[in-house]
Amino acid sequence: MIVDRGRPAWLTWTTRAVASAGLVVVLWACLTAWGAVVHGHPAYAVLLVLTVLGCAWALWRGVRPRTARPGSRRVLDVALVVAGAGWIAALAWLRPFTAVEPALTAMFSDEAVTVTESATRVVLAPAEAAAEGAGGEATGTAVFFQPGAKVEARAYAAVLRPLAEAGHTVVIAKQPLAVAFLAGGAFDAAREAVPAAERWVVGGHSLGGVVASTDAAGAADDTDAPAVGLLLYASYPAEDLSSLPVAVESVSASRDGLATPAKIDAARPSLPSSTTYTVVDGAVHAFFGDYGPQPGDGTATITHDEARSRISDASTRFVDAAGR
């Protein structure tokens, strides 16, 4: 076995251990979240590839015999190992929640809804309007939606598809690394992608709702295709939007362990007094999408199907009214 004489044995073995751990994390992410890796924003897939290349280089470098190195180079080696460990930890934490049924089935087009998917968005459009070349817009009101943190876009297809069936084009953002704060320009891109939309309802789940609140505030006074509504799923704004001149609907869950009822209630002063609140009794945080259980969430007392139906119904009523 070749041992690197240019640095301490403990550093050589630590480097190999960190590099091996990186390859294991990449394999784990691919095996457990392959659908999200393939169908999500390409940023996470790029990180996986870079990690494999970096770990392979570190392992190759660790078996190359080298001459003695000055202390400053050893300090750099230690820093690289620490940085590599942090990178791998972040990569593991960023592993996205993958869409599950019935969201996957909702991603197929039929006679009512045409589904298209790109690297940066999922679009659910009324099929008749899409066939007529109207950019997927039938009612004049479109919906832009920001997913929750680390949740892939397809996970919201089933809960939002009824909006498309009701005549509203729905654009679901694919966020870089599945983090809404990294998708700040996604709403503007959606408006360019659906030029026939006359007005928009902006929505989001959890962290996505925080960014959606900012999007709605920024587009409320636009003369072309303004934001006329804000739809919050288990979410609340990070700033005072009590004077926001658009309709607001807050849909929350009574058993939510993350955006708890207490947090939703405490955020009321930050929203307009005209905000309507819908509480889905017995539902939890993860019931606003279809991506499996979420750590830290509460325990549901109703079925996911029942909760999804109530959330979709409340959303459709709100978007229909906001467009009038």
C-alpha positions in Angstrom: 0.0 0.0 0.0 1.3 3.5 -0.9 1.4 5.9 1.9 1.8 9.7 1.3 5.1 10.7 2.8 4.4 14.4 2.2 1.8 14.7 5.0 0.8 13.0 8.2 -0.8 9.6 7.9 -3.9 10.8 9.9 -4.5 13.5 7.3 -4.2 11.1 4.4 -6.7 8.7 6.0 -9.0 11.5 6.9 -9.0 12.8 3.3 -9.8 9.3 2.0 -12.6 8.9 4.5 -14.2 12.3 3.6 -13.9 11.5 -0.1 -15.4 8.1 0.3 -18.2 9.6 2.4 -18.9 12.0 -0.4 -19.3 9.2 -2.9 -21.6 7.4 -0.5 -23.8 10.5 -0.1 -24.0 10.9 -3.9 -25.1 7.3 -4.3 -27.6 7.7 -1.4 -29.1 10.8 -3.0 -29.4 9.1 -6.4 -31.0 6.0 -4.9 -33.5 7.7 -2.7 -34.3 10.9 -4.7 -33.6 9.9 -8.3 -36.9 11.3 -9.5 -36.2 14.7 -8.0 -32.6 14.7 -9.3 -33.8 14.0 -12.9 -36.9 16.2 -12.8 -35.8 19.0 -10.5 -33.8 22.1 -11.4 -30.4 20.9 -12.7 -28.4 22.7 -10.0 -28.5 19.8 -7.6 -27.6 17.3 -10.3 -24.6 19.5 -11.2 -23.5 19.5 -7.5 -23.7 15.7 -7.5 -21.5 15.5 -10.6 -19.0 18.0 -9.1 -18.9 16.0 -5.9 -18.1 12.8 -7.7 -15.3 14.5 -9.6 -13.9 16.1 -6.5 -14.0 13.0 -4.4 -12.4 10.9 -7.2 -9.6 13.6 -7.4 -9.1 13.5 -3.7 -8.8 9.7 -3.6 -6.3 9.7 -6.5 -4.4 12.5 -4.9 -4.3 10.6 -1.6 -2.5 7.6 -3.1 0.2 9.6 -5.0 3.5 9.5 -3.1 4.9 13.0 -2.6 7.9 14.6 -1.1 7.8 16.4 2.2 5.7 19.6 2.1 6.0 22.9 4.1 3.7 23.5 7.0 1.7 26.1 5.1 0.7 23.5 2.5 -0.4 21.1 5.2 -2.6 23.8 6.7 -4.2 24.2 3.2 -4.7 20.4 3.0 -6.5 20.5 6.3 -8.7 23.4 5.2 -9.6 21.6 2.0 -10.6 18.5 4.0 -12.8 20.6 6.4 -14.3 22.4 3.4 -15.0 19.1 1.7 -16.7 17.7 4.8 -18.9 20.8 4.9 -19.8 20.5 1.2 -20.8 16.9 1.7 -22.9 17.7 4.7 -24.7 20.4 2.8 -25.2 18.1 -0.2 -26.8 15.5 2.1 -29.1 18.2 3.7 -30.1 19.5 0.3 -31.3 16.1 -0.9 -34.8 16.9 -2.1 -38.1 15.4 -1.2 -39.3 13.4 -4.2 -42.8 13.6 -5.7 -45.0 10.5 -5.0 -48.4 9.5 -6.1 -50.9 10.9 -7.0 -48.7 13.8 -8.0 -46.9 11.6 -10.6 -50.1 10.6 -12.3 -51.2 14.3 -12.3 -48.2 15.0 -14.4 -49.7 13.4 -17.5 -51.8 15.3 -20.0 -55.4 14.4 -20.8 -58.4 16.0 -22.5 -58.7 18.6 -19.7 -55.1 19.6 -18.9 -51.9 19.8 -20.9 -48.8 19.3 -18.8 -45.4 20.5 -20.0 -42.1 20.4 -18.1 -38.8 22.2 -18.6 -35.6 22.5 -16.6 -37.1 25.5 -14.6 -40.8 25.0 -14.4 -43.9 22.7 -14.7 -46.9 24.2 -16.5 -50.4 22.8 -16.1 -52.6 24.5 -18.8 -56.2 24.1 -19.7 -56.0 21.8 -22.7 -58.6 23.6 -24.9 -56.8 26.9 -24.5 -53.4 25.4 -25.2 -54.7 23.7 -28.3 -56.0 27.1 -29.5 -52.5 28.6 -29.2 -53.5 30.9 -26.4 -50.4 30.2 -24.4 -52.3 28.0 -22.0 -54.5 30.7 -20.6 -58.3 30.4 -20.7 -59.7 32.7 -18.0 -57.2 35.5 -18.0 -56.0 34.6 -14.5 -52.9 32.4 -14.2 -51.2 31.0 -11.1 -47.5 31.0 -10.2 -46.5 28.7 -7.4 -43.3 28.4 -5.3 -42.7 25.0 -3.7 -41.6 24.5 -0.1 -38.0 24.1 0.9 -36.3 21.0 -0.7 -39.6 19.8 -2.3 -39.5 19.2 -6.0 -42.0 21.0 -8.2 -43.9 17.9 -9.4 -45.1 17.2 -5.8 -47.7 19.9 -6.2 -49.2 18.7 -9.5 -52.1 16.9 -7.9 -53.2 19.6 -5.5 -52.9 22.4 -8.1 -54.2 20.5 -11.1 -57.9 21.3 -10.3 -57.0 25.0 -10.9 -56.0 24.2 -14.4 -59.2 22.1 -14.8 -61.1 25.3 -13.8 -59.4 27.2 -16.6 -56.3 28.7 -14.9 -52.8 28.1 -16.2 -50.6 27.0 -13.3 -46.8 27.5 -13.4 -44.8 25.7 -10.7 -41.3 26.9 -10.3 -38.3 24.5 -10.2 -36.1 26.3 -7.8 -32.2 26.0 -7.8 -31.4 23.4 -5.1 -35.1 23.4 -4.3 -34.7 26.6 -2.2 -37.2 29.4 -3.0 -34.8 32.2 -2.1 -32.7 31.1 -5.1 -35.6 31.5 -7.5 -36.2 35.2 -7.1 -36.6 35.8 -10.9 -38.8 32.8 -11.5 -42.1 34.8 -11.4 -40.9 37.2 -14.1 -39.8 34.3 -16.2 -43.3 32.7 -15.8 -45.0 35.9 -16.9 -42.8 35.9 -20.0 -43.7 32.2 -20.6 -47.5 32.9 -20.4 -47.9 36.2 -22.2 -51.7 35.8 -22.6 -52.2 36.0 -18.8 -53.9 39.2 -17.9 -53.4 38.9 -14.1 -51.7 36.5 -11.7 -52.3 34.9 -8.4 -48.9 34.2 -6.7 -48.7 31.3 -4.2 -46.3 29.2 -2.3 -45.9 26.5 0.3 -44.0 27.1 3.5 -40.7 28.9 2.6 -42.1 29.2 -1.0 -44.9 31.3 0.5 -42.4 33.7 2.0 -40.9 34.4 -1.4 -44.4 34.4 -3.1 -45.4 37.2 -0.7 -42.5 39.3 -1.9 -43.3 38.5 -5.5 -46.9 39.6 -5.0 -45.9 42.8 -3.3 -43.5 43.6 -6.1 -46.1 43.0 -8.9 -49.3 44.3 -7.3 -49.0 47.7 -9.1 -47.8 46.5 -12.4 -49.8 47.8 -15.4 -49.3 44.6 -17.4 -50.4 41.3 -15.9 -50.3 42.4 -12.2 -50.5 40.2 -9.2 -54.1 40.3 -7.9 -53.9 37.6 -5.3 -51.6 35.9 -2.8 -52.2 32.2 -2.0 -50.3 30.9 1.1 -50.0 27.2 1.9 -48.9 26.8 5.5 -47.0 30.0 5.3 -46.8 33.7 6.2 -44.7 36.6 5.0 -41.4 37.6 6.5 -42.3 41.3 6.3 -45.2 43.6 7.0 -47.7 43.2 4.1 -50.7 44.6 6.0 -51.2 47.2 3.3 -50.8 44.8 0.4 -53.5 45.8 -2.2 -54.3 42.3 -3.4 -56.6 39.5 -2.1 -55.0 37.1 0.2 -55.9 33.5 1.1 -54.1 31.6 3.9 -54.7 27.9 3.9 -53.2 26.1 6.9 -53.4 22.8 8.7 -54.5 22.3 12.3 -52.0 19.5 13.0 -49.0 21.2 11.3 -45.8 20.7 13.3 -43.8 23.3 11.3 -46.0 26.2 10.3 -48.0 25.7 13.5 -51.4 27.2 14.1 -49.8 29.5 16.7 -47.3 30.8 14.1 -50.1 31.3 11.6 -52.1 33.2 14.1 -49.1 35.3 15.2 -48.5 36.4 11.6 -52.0 37.8 11.1 -50.9 41.4 11.7 -48.5 41.1 8.8 -51.3 40.4 6.4 -54.2 42.6 5.2 -57.2 42.6 7.5 -59.3 41.4 4.5 -57.3 38.1 4.4 -59.4 35.0 4.4 -58.2 32.0 6.5 -59.0 28.4 5.7 -57.9 25.8 8.3 -57.9 22.2 7.2 -58.7 20.4 10.4 -56.6 17.3 10.9 -54.1 18.0 8.2 -50.3 18.4 8.5 -47.6 20.4 6.7 -46.7 17.7 4.2 -50.3 17.4 3.0 -49.9 20.5 0.9 -47.9 18.5 -1.6 -47.3 14.8 -2.3 -43.7 14.0 -1.2 -44.0 11.8 1.8 -43.6 12.6 5.5 -41.5 15.5 6.6 -39.3 15.6 9.7 -40.7 17.7 12.5 -44.3 17.6 11.2 -47.4 16.8 13.2 -49.6 13.7 13.2 -52.6 13.8 10.9 -56.1 12.8 11.9 -57.5 12.8 8.4 -56.4 11.2 5.2 -54.1 12.9 2.7 -56.7 12.5 0.0 -59.3 14.3 2.1 -56.9 17.1 3.0 -55.8 17.5 -0.7 -59.4 17.9 -1.8 -60.1 20.6 0.8 -56.9 22.5 -0.1 -57.7 22.3 -3.8 -61.3 23.4 -3.3 -60.2 26.4 -1.2 -57.6 27.3 -3.8 -59.9 27.1 -6.7 -62.6 29.3 -5.0 -60.0 31.9 -4.2 -58.4 32.1 -7.7 -61.8 32.2 -9.3 -62.8 35.1 -7.1 -59.5 36.9 -7.5 -59.9 37.0 -11.3 -63.3 38.7 -11.2 
